[in-house]
Amino acid sequence: MKYIYTFEESNKDMRRLLGGKGANLAQMTNLGFPVPSGFTISTEACNAFYKNHNQLNDDNLDQIKEALDQLSQKVGKSFDSPSAPLLVSVRSGAAISMPGMMDTILNIGLNDQTVAALAKITANERFAYDSYRRLLAMFGNVVEGISEATFDMVIENLKQQNHYQSDLDLTTDDLKQIVSEFKKIYMNELHREFPQDPTEQLLAAINSVFESWNNHRAKIYRRENNIPSFLGTAVNVQMMVFGNAGKDSGTGVAFTRDPATGEKQLFGEYLLNAQGEDVVAGIRTPQPISTLRETMPHLYEQFVAIAAKLEFYYRDMQDLEFTIENGKLYMLQARDGKRTPTAAVKIAVDMVDEGLISRQEALMRIKPESVQAILYPEFDEQELAKNDIVASGLPASPGAATGRVYFTAEAAKAAHDEKHQAVILVRQDTSPEDIEGMVVSEAIVTSRGGMTSHAAVVARGMGTPATVGVNHLQVDYQHKTASFSGHQLHEGDWLSVDGTQGNIYIGQIKTTDMAVNENLSTLLGWAKQESHLGVYANADTPADFSQALKFDADGIGLARTEHMFFKPERLLEMRRLIIAENAEARKLPLKRLLDMQQGDFYGLYKLSEGRSVTIRLLDPPLHEFLPHDEKEIHEVAAQLDIEPAYLAQRVDALKELNPMLGHRGDRLAVTFPDIYQMQVRAIIGAALQLLDENVIIEPHIMIPLTGSKAEMSWVRELVVKQIEQLFDEKNARLQYTVGTMMEMPRACLTADKVAEVSDFFSFGTNDLTQLTFGFSRDDVSSFMPEYIKQGILPADPFQTVDVEGVGQLMKMAVEKGRFTKPRLPIGVCGEIGGDPKSIEFFEQLDVSYVSCSPFRVPVARLAAAQAHLRNKRVVSQSVSVNPVR
């Protein structure tokens, strides 16, 4: 099997085999751009490595030797040569970009002999020993597992002794001393010397990069970004070019557009006399790339031209890594750049306007989950005015957040997982090892690093607010404190971070949600045009509905009437209703509640302006409205002017052993028909009230918890009789529908019968999931994390539909229901209705609409469009493979 491909024989379409980095290096080579020579060891070699018990097999070893010989002949350099030593970098490169998660090793090939040769050839001894100390530290950390801090301490101690401000102050003698100290670390830690054989270095580095595919941080990143674990990583072996060769050398990272805002302008940073890791690690604060125009104008113009060509070629914003060696430009990487959700939408919309991509391509480029992050919070202006800015840095990732300060990833994760705290991660700088702490943080702050540092890139990719490069911020990890501008923070203190402006405030500041911006509005408009599924909101109040309408919801798919009874004056009447022992005693509270409910429904209908509104009749067990302890019983008894003992007796009588399966939903209609009659009169009364105002509403009434045709038929007759009675009283008529909530497995199994007496179905996935699994949604947190961790379930079925079980019941209900009524409207109104993965399944089921919380409407809208586009593509491919004859 062929495992190795030179850059010249590969191209961008070999991404799955060569990883993104390898495929793009090959493409840039073939486009004639200045790329250092090299070869890529494929992802198939990675999988073979793991099958061979984490060892390179003989076939792979032979091909590596052959590729190395070819590289040597091409560049006129070879390993261990005293006159022309070959030095290479070894970099990971997965098919789906995972920045910083896997390992890189630079300067392989240096040893005690070749470092002297390099110094002689370049006439730059300082540069040679600077490169050697980098290899010793990087190899020691990545390959041998020696703590990075062990090497850093040697440098920091030397800098302190000599009162140096930065690494650039280190002299040649200093670097030789550091090399000597680093070698001692190998002996102390490993009881063996650093390997002097370049081939041994190379093979060990390749092994380590393959192994890094399964390191802890890479697994976390794949889990967070839904990247399959079977893909593996490729390894790129490339001739070194040196950004640390002197003042006319440097290294940098640039984006063809601003990754934070999406503005069409070159955005990046570089460091002179540095290697690439110095930029992304944030150890030194780099210069904006615009200043390169002043110092090296011809090279800057060359880079700008290459950047523009690459963006046009790939039709997406590019993240570019480059090195300048002795005034000559080299391209080290081109990949689709990570960007904030806001920038992603702007870039997609702009590229449609520029004719680079189609609307459909723009829609498919945006992760639905990220849309919610675009509606990132801002600090409340009035609250903000009361607080002083205590520090500022670079606005690396927009949004505002408040949380408790923690200084290590471990502490942040523990506070989030165990104490359920909102946390802010504050570090000198972040590294890939911090990924778990970064994932759970509301915001990230670092004292070092620029806009392309690790903290900035990862935060933008996650949509997490971040401020980096905060001047004078000092973090004392030992004492768990941070200090800046005369202020000191201790672990657990409150901090507020504005990633949009780069400002930091001590204490808590209230945040507000932003509205849909123009670019997102445009994208969602395209999504609506491409969608098959309608997107409705679960809304119980005018405030909820107003928010949903700002997101262009198609209407209300679920108004839960029980949520309307918890205001104090309503709760009192509800309690009076529940403890009543007969229909006569229920008349007065029902009359009062009727007026309140009609006002509720009028408000929703008025806002709808003709959009569909589906109202579910009362669903929960009655005991939920009653007092639960002796103190509450005495308070409520006084409010109702009854004896506490009598109230306690009624509360006890209404208690249920398993209320989830008890006296609730349409069972209430059978035992207390006057409650549903009151609600129906309120619904129709509100619609007729608007009819008097020349506004026509078609009420949709949903019956909860139906389990059979007989049950649905009984309740439907109750509802319809009440409607017709009210029509006769008011001498007016309206179109209306009466449907059912499909949340009982039996209802799904007999859906063809239920459909005979139901005008629509709406899946209540929460209860359907509970009743299918036998899980209590309220108690599932005690075991669900372990179920997912152990692989018993792939995901929480209350967050993403269980296709194999719950999904099959839904499929059966759709097919049976539509067999009876081919045009039967069918929706999904559980919170899963806003989950992109579930929406993919609902599109395949051919349901009519989904309904979710107002803030998930934009997410569901985009997910619905993507699901429909994918479904059309699958159908199209199926037709082309199996043409109709």
N, C-alpha and C positions, 0 to 999 in steps of 0.2 A: 504493500500500500504506500502511496505517496503521501508523506507527512509534511514536506517542506517545499515552500514556493518562494522564489526570488521576487522582489518587487516588480521586475520587468515582465514576469510571466503571469501576473495577477491583475485584478481590476476590482472596481467598487461593487460589482455584483456577486463577489465571492465572500460577502460579509459573514454568512453563517459558518463558512469554513475557516476564514482567516481572521475573524473578529473585525470590529469596526476600524480599529487602528491600522491593522495590516492591510485591509482592503483599501483604505483611503491613502495610505502611504504608497501603495502600488499605483493607485489612480493618479496621484500627484506626480509620481515618477513618469508615468506614461503621458501625462500632459506637459511634460518638459519643465516642471518646476524644480528648484534646487533642493533635492532630498538626499541626505546621506545614504549610501548604499547599505543594503541589508537583505534579510530574508525572514519569512514568517513560518513558525512551527504551528501547524493547524490545530483547531479544536478537536479534531479526531485523534491527534497525538495526545491531547489532554485526557480524553476518555480512555485511550489505550494505557496511559500512565496509571490511571486509577485501577484499571483492570489488572495491571501488572504489579499490584500492591505498592503503589506510589513509587514506582521505579520506571525509568526510561527503558523501553525494550531494545533489543539488539538492533532491530531494523531502524529504529529512531536514532540510535547512537551513530550508526553508519551514515545515515543521511545528514546528521548534524556535522559530522567530520567532512563529508563531501561538500556541503554548503559553505563551511568555513574555509575550505581550500579554495573554492571558487571566489569567495569574497576577497581573500588574500591576494589572489592573482589579479583581480579586477582593480583593487586600490593600491597595489604595490606595497602592502604592509603585511606583517605576519606576527602571530603570537610570539612573545619572548625574544623578538629580534632586537639586537643591541643597536641597530642603526635606524630601523623603521618599524617600531612596535605598533601592532594593531591593538586598538582599544575599542571596546564595544559597550553598548548599553543593552540591557535585557528588560523589556517592558511587557506587561500584560496587555490584553486587548480582547474583551468579550464582544460578542455580536451585538449586544445591547449595552450601551455605555454605562459604566459603573465607576464614575470618577473617584479616584483615591481609595477605592475599596480593596484593590489588589496591589501586588508588590512590583516595585521597580528597583533595579540596581544599575548604577552608572559606573563608568571607569574600569570595567572588567578588563584585565590584562596587565594592570599595573602590579609591579612587585619591586623588590629592592634593586633589581637590575634595570627594569624598563623605566622606573621613575627617573633614574640618572640619565638614561637615553633620551627621555622626553624633555628633561631640563636642557640637555645639550642641543637637541634639534631646534627647540623653540627659543633658546637663549633666555629662558625664563624659569629659573629654578623655583621661584616662589609659586608659580602656577603649577608646576609639576607636583610639588609636595602638597599643595592645596587639594589637587585632584586625588592624590594618594590617601590623604587623611579622610576624604569623603568616601572613597571605596571601603576603607577599613571600617568606618562607622556604619555605612549602609549594609555592607555584607555581614558585619557582626550582628546587626539588628535583625535584618530580614532572614538571613540564612541560618545564623547560629542562635537567634533568639535572645541575644544580649540586650538588656534594656537600653533604649536610646538615651535615657538620662545619664547612664554611666559614661557614655562618650561626651555628652554635652557638658557634664560637670568638669571634665578636664579642660575644655575650652573656656568655660565661664571662670574657672579659678585662675587661669592664666591671664584672662582679660582683666579681672579684678586686680591681680597682682601688679599689672602694668598700667592700670587705669585706662584701658582701651575702651572706646565707645562702641565699636562694632568689629565684626570679623575681618573687615578690610584692614584694620590696624595691625593685624597679626603679621609679623615679619617672617622671612624665610626660615631663620633660626627657630622662631616660635613654632612654625609648622613642622619642622623636623623634630622638635621636641614632642609635639602632639602625636606625630606618627609613632615615635618611640613609646610614648605612654599608651597609645591605642594597642600596640603590639603586646604590651604587658597585660592589658585587659584580657586579651585572648588567652594568655597563659594562666592568668588568675582565675578566669571564669571557666575555661574549657580544658585547661591543662594540655594545650597543644598550640602550635604556632599558626598564624594566619597562612593559608595555603599560597605558596609562591608560584605554583603551576597555573598559568592562565586557563588551560583547558579544564582543570579541576574547578577553578572559579566559575567558569561558564556553565558547566554541567550542574554544579550545585545551585547556581542562580536559576537556571531553567527549572530544576526540580522545585525550588521554592516558589517560583511564580505559579507553576501548576498547582502546588499545594495551597496557594493563597486563594484559589477559587472557592475553597471550602473553609476559609478562615471565618472567625466569628462575625467580624464586621461585614464581610461579603454576604454571608447568609442573612444577616439582618437587613441589609440593603435590598437583597433579592426579595425577601418577604414583604418589605414595605412597598416595593415597586412591581410586585407580581412578575418577577423574572424567573423563568423555569430553571431549575437546578441542573437539568441534564445537558444544557447547552455547552458548558465548559468554556475555558478561555484559550485563546491562542497566545503565543509568545513571539515577540518581535526582537530579533537580534540585529542591531544596527551599528554601523561605524560611528564612534563618538565624534562629535564636534563640540568645541569648548567655548562656552560663554564666559568662562573664568580665566581666559588667556591674557587679559589685560584691559586697559581702558577703552580700547576700540572693539571690545567683545562684550557680549551680554546675552540675556535670555529673557523671554517674555511670553505672555499669554494675551490674546486679543480676540474679541468677538466682532463679527461684521455688523452687529447691531447691539444696542444697549440691552443687556440681558435683564435689567431691572425694569425698564420702562418700555422697551421695544422700539425706541427711536432709531431711525435709520442713520446711524453714525458709527464710525469705528470706535470701539470701546476696548481699552486694554491697558496693560501696565508692563513695564520691563525693569530689569535691574542690570546695570553695567557690572562687568567683572563678577559674574555669578553663574551658577548652574540652575537648571529648571526647578529643582526642589526648593530653592531659596524663595521663589515667587509664590508657589502654591502653599508652602508651609507657613508663610507669613512671618518668617524670622526677621526679614528686613522689609521695610516699607518701600515699595517700588515707586517709580515715576509714571505718570500718565503717558500713554503711548504718543500723545500729541506732541510731547516735548522732543521725541525722536526726530520730528521734522526739522527742528532747529539744530540738533547735534549731528545728525546723519541724513541730510535731506534726500540724497539720491537713493539711499537704502530704504528710507521711509516711503518714497514714491513707488519703489519696486514692490514693497510689502502691500501697499494700498491696492495696487493693480492686481496682485495675486489674490488678495482677499476678495475683491469684487468678482474676479473670474470664478473663484471657488463657490461663492454664494450663488452666482448665476448657474453654475454647472450643477450644484446639488439642490438648487431651488429651496434652500432653507438657510437660516442663520448659522454661520459656522463659528466654531470654537477652535482657534488656531494656536499652536505652540510653535515658537521659532527660537533659533539661536543665531547670534552674530559671532562669528569667529574671525578676528583680525579684519573686521570691516566687511566680511562677506556674509550674506544672508542664507540661512538654511531653514527649510520647513520641516518640522518634526511631527506635526499632527494636524489633521483637519477632521472635525467631527461635528455633527449637529449639536449646537450649543444648548446647555441647560439654561433655563430662563424662568422667571417668575410667571405665574399664571396670567398676570396682567400683560406682561410682555408677550407671552405666547399668543394671546388673543389678538393683540395689536399687530404682531408680525404676520399672523395668518391673514388677517383682514387686509393689511397693507399689500401683502404679496398677491392677493387676488386682484386688488386695484392695479398693481404693477404688471399683471398678466403673467406672473411666474407660475401660479397654481390656480386650480379651479376652486369653486366654492365647496364642492364635495371634498376635495383634498384638504381644504382649510378646516372643515368640520371634523375630519378624521384625525387631524393633528393634535387636537386639544383633548386632554384627559377630562372626562366629565367630572370626576371628583375635584379637579383643580378649579373648576368654575366657582365653587363655593368659596375658595380662598381668594378669588378676585374681589369678592364682597368683603374685603378685609376691613377690620375695625379701625377706627380712628379715635383719638382721645376726644372726649367731650370738650368743646372749646371753652365753656365756662369753667369747668373743672381745671382745665389746663392752665388757664390764666391765674389760678391760685398757686401754681407750682413753679419753682425755679428750675431752669436747666442746670444740672450740676456737672455735666460732662457731655462732650460731643465727639462723634467719630464719623466714619464714612457710612452713608445710608446704603447698606449692602443688600437689604431685602425689605420691601415695604410692608406696612402694617403697624399696628400698635398693640402692645400687650403688657399686662401686669402680672407679676408672679413673685414667688419667693426665691431668693438667690441661693444657688448651689454652685460649687466650684469644681466638681468632678462629675463625669458622666454617671458613675456608679451612684453617687449621692442624689443626683437629679432623678435618676430612674427609680431609686428606692422611695424618694419623697412622692413621686407621681404614683407609683404602683401601690405602696403601702399606706401612705397618708392621704392619697387622693388630692394632692396639692397641685396648684398651678405653679410651674417652676420656670425660672430664668437661669440658663446656664451661662456663667461668667468665667472666662478662661483667659490666660495670656494669649494662647492661640489654640485652635482645635486641630485634631489629627483624625485619621480614619477610625482610630480606636474609640473615639468619642461618639460614634454614631448612635448608640442606644440612648445616650443622654440627650443628644440633639433631637432625636425623633420625638421624645416626650415633652420637649421644652416649648413653652409659649413664645419665647424669644431667645436669641443668642447674642452675647456681647463678648468681644475679644479686645485685648489691648494692642495686639499686633496684627499685621496683615492688611492687605488692600482689597480692592473690589474683586480680585480673582483668587483670593486666598481660599483655603479649604472651607472655612466657616461660611464665607460669602457664597460660594458655589453651591454647597450642600443646602444652606438655608433657602436660597432662591428655588432650588429644585423641589424643596418640601413646602414652599409657600409660607415659611416661618419668618417673622420679622427678625432682622439682624442688624446690629451696628458693630462695625469692626474698626480696628486702628484707633481705639480711644486713647488719646494722649494722656499720659501721666497715670493711667490705670495700672495699679500693681496688685497682683494676686498672690497672696501668701497661702499656699495650699496646706502647709503644715498647721497653721493656726486657724485656717478656715475663715480668712478675712480678705477683704479687698479695700484698697484705699485710692482716692483720687480727689483732687481739688479740696483738700482739707476734710473730706468726708471718709468715714469708714463703714463698711458693710460687714456684717457677720452672717454666717450661714443661717438661712431662714428669714432674713430681713426682706421687706417688700421693696421691689424695684419696678419702675415702669420704663418701657423702651419704645421709642418711636423709630422704627426702621425706615420710614419714609423720609424723615428729616435727619436721622442720625443722632437724635438727642436722647439723653437719659435723665430720668427724674427719680428722686427717692420717694418711696411710699406708693400708695395705690392711687390710680387715676381711672375714673370711669371711662369706658369706651362706648362708641356708637357705631352702628353698622352703616356702611356706604351703600349707595344705590347703584343700579346697573349703569356702567359707563357706556359711551357711544359705541365703542368697538364691540363690547360684549352684546349690546343691544342688536347690532348688525349681525353678529354671528348667530345669536339666538333666533333672529328673524329668518336667517337661512335655514337653521335647524327646523323651525316650524314648517317651512316649505317642504323639507325633505322627510318629515316624520309621517308615519302611519298612525302611531299612537297619539291620542290626545293626552295632555298633561294638565291635571286638575290638582287642587289643593285640599288638604285636610284643614278646614278652618271652622271655628266655632263662634268667633266673634267678628264684628266689623273690622277691628284692628288687624286680626289675622288675615282676613280676606283682603283688606287694603294692601297689606304687604305682598300677598300673593299676586294681586293685580299689577303691582309695580313690576313684577317679574313676568307679566303677560300670561298668567294662568288662564286656562280655558274655562274655568269656573270652579265650583266646589264639588269634589267627588265624595266628600264625607264631612257632614256637620254632626258632631256628636252632642246630642241634646243634654246628656247628663253633665257635661262640662258647663252648662249654662245655669246650673242650680247651686253653685258653691258660693255665690255672693251671700253675705249674712242674711239679708231680708228674704232671699229665696230659699236659703237653707232652712230657715225657720219654718216657712210654709211647707217645704218638702218633708220636714220632720213631723209637722202636724198631720200631713197627709198619711205618712207611713204608719204612725201609731194609731190612727183611726181604726176602729174595729168593725166598721160597716160603711156601706156606700153613702148613707146619709151624713155621717161624720166627715166624709171626704169631700163633700160638695163645696164647702167654703174654701178650703185650701186649693182645691182644683180651680175654682173660679178666679182666685187671686193669681195662681200660676198661669192660667190661660191668658190673662192680660199681659203678664210678663213675657210669656213665650211668643205671643203674637207680635209683640214689639221686637223681640229678638229676630224673628224670621223676616219681619218687614225690613229691618235694617240690612240683613244679608241680601234679600231680594232687590232692594233699592240700589245697593252697590253693584249688583250683578249686571245691570243694564242689559238684560236679556240672556246673559250667560247661564249655562246649566247649573243648578244648585240641587244637590241630593242631600236630604235630611234623614238621618237615622233616628228612629224612635228609641225611647229610653232602653238602655241595655244592661247596666250593672246591677248586682244584687242590692236590694233595698237597704240592707244592714250597713252598707258603706256610708250612708248619709247620717247614721245614728251616732250618739256619743258612745265612747268606748270605755271610759273609766268612771269611778264614783264621783270625782270632782266635776267632770263634764256633765254627768247625769243630773247633778244638783243644779248646775248652771242652766241647762236646757229646760229642766222641769220648771224653774222659776220663770223662764221666758215664755213657756207655754201655759203657765198657770195651772199646773197639775202636780200631783204628789210625786216626789222622787221614787217612792217604792213602786208606784204604778208604772212609771217610765222604765224603771229597771226591769220590771216584769215583762213589758212589751219588747224591750231590747233583747232580753233573754229568749223570748218566744220566737223572735225573728232571726236568731243566730243560725248559721248553717255550718255543717261539718266540712263541706267542700263547696264553698260559694262559687268557685269557678264553674262548677258543673251543676249549680243549684238554681234557685228561684230568680231568674234573670231573663232578659231578652223577651222573646215573644211569649215565654211562659207567664210573664207579668200580664200580657194582654188577655190570656185565658182566665187568670185568677182575679185581675183588677182591670177589667176592660175600660173602666172610666178613665184610667190614666192615659191610655193610648187614644181614647176618644178626645180627651182634652188636647193632646198634642196635635192630632189631626185637625181639629177645629182651629187651632192656632196657626197651623201651616196654611190651610186653605183660606182662613180669614185674612192672613197677611197678603196672600196673593190677590184676593178679591179687593182688599183695600187699595192695592196698587192698580187694579183694573179700573177702579173709580178715577185714578189719576192717568188713565189711558196708557198704562204700562202693562204689557201682557207677560205673564209668568206662567211657565208650565212646571208645576211642582213635581218633584221626584221624591217619593217616600220610600224609605228602605226599612224593611223588617229584619231585625237582627236574630241570629241564632236559630234559624229555621233548620229543621232536621228531616222534614218529610213534606210530601205534597199535601197531606191532610192538615198538617199544622199550618202551612203557608195559606192554604185555602181558607181555613177558619179565621186567621188573622186578617187576611185580605178582605173577606166579607165584612168583618167588623169595620175596617178602615173605609171601604167603599161606601157602606151604608151611611157612615158619618159624613163623608164627603157629599153624597147625594142629598142628604138631609139639609146640609148647610147650603147647597146650591138652591134647593127649593125655598129655604128661608130667605135667601138674599135675591132670589130670582135672577141668578147669574150662573154662568157655566165657564169652565176652563178645561183645557186638555191637562191630563195628569197621568203619571205612571206610578205603579206600586211594584216594587221589586224586592229582592231578598239579598241578604248578605250571606255569601257562601263561606261558612266558617266551620261547618260540621262535616266530618268525613262522610256521614250517611247522606247528607245533602248532595255531595259530589257523586256518590255512587248511584243516586236516584235522580240525577239532574234532569234527565229527560222528562220525568214525571213532574218535578218541581217547576220546570219551565212552562208547563201547561197553565199554571196559575201565577206566573211571575213575568212582569214586563221587562225586567233586566236582572242580571246577576252582578254582584260586586264581591270579589274575594276579600274576606277579612283574614289576611295571612297570619296575623298574630295568633288568633285563636285556632285557626286551622293547623298551624304548626304545633301549638300546645297539645291539641287533641290527637294529632297524628303521632307525635313522639311520646306523649305522656309526660312532657316536660312542663314545669311551671315557669313561665317567663320571669316571674318575680324572684325565683330562687335559683335560676339556672347559672348565675355567676359563681356559685359555690363549686361547680364541677366543670362547667363548659371550658374554661381555659386549659384544664388538664386534658379534656377530650380532644381539643385541637392540637395541643402539644404532642400528645401520643398518637396523633393521626387517626383517631377513631372517627372524627368528623373533620371534613376539610375546612369548614367555616361555621360560625355561629348561625344556625338556621333561622334565627330571629333577625339577622342582619342581611343574609343572602339566601335566596330561596333554595330549599333542599330539592333539587331537581328529581332525584331518584325516588323520593317518597312523596312529599307534599306536592311536588311538581307533577307527578303522575296523577294524583287526585284532581289537580287543577285541569290537566289535559283531558281527563275523562269527563269532567264537568262541562268543559267547553264543547267537546264533541257531542255529548249527549244533549246538552242544552240547545245547540245549533241544529241538531237532528230534528228536534221538535219545532224550533223556531229559527230558521236559517239566518234571519237578520237580528237575532237577539243581541242587544248591547251588553257587553261584558267588560267590567273594570276590575282593577286591583286597588284597594284603598288602605291596605296595611302599610306601615312605614317602608316595607320592602319595595313599595311602589317607587321609591326614590333611589333605589340601589342600582347602579349601572349594570352589574352582572346579572341581576334578576331581570332587568328590563330587556336584556338580550334574549332571555328565555321567553318573556311575555310577548315579544315581537314574533317569535316562532309559534307561539300558541295562537296568535292572531286575536288577542284581546283588543278591545276598543280603546281603552284608556288606562292610565295609571293615575293615582292620586297620592300625594305625599305632603309633608309639612311645607309651609310657604317658602322657607329658605332653601329647600331642595328642588324647587320647581325648575330653576335654570339647569341644575345637574341632570334632572330627569329629561328635560327638553333635549339637551345635547346627546344624552345617552340614547334616547329614542331615535334621533336622527341617525346616529352611528349604527344602531341595530338594524334600522331599515336599509341603510346603504349596504351593510354587510349581507343582509338577507337577499337583497337584489343581486349582489355580486354572486352569491352562492347559487341562486336560481339561474342566473345568466350562464354560469359555468356549467351547471347541470344540463341546461338546454343545449349548449355547444358540444358537450361530450356525448349526450344522448339525443340527437336531433329527432324531432317528430317526423315520421315518414308518412 
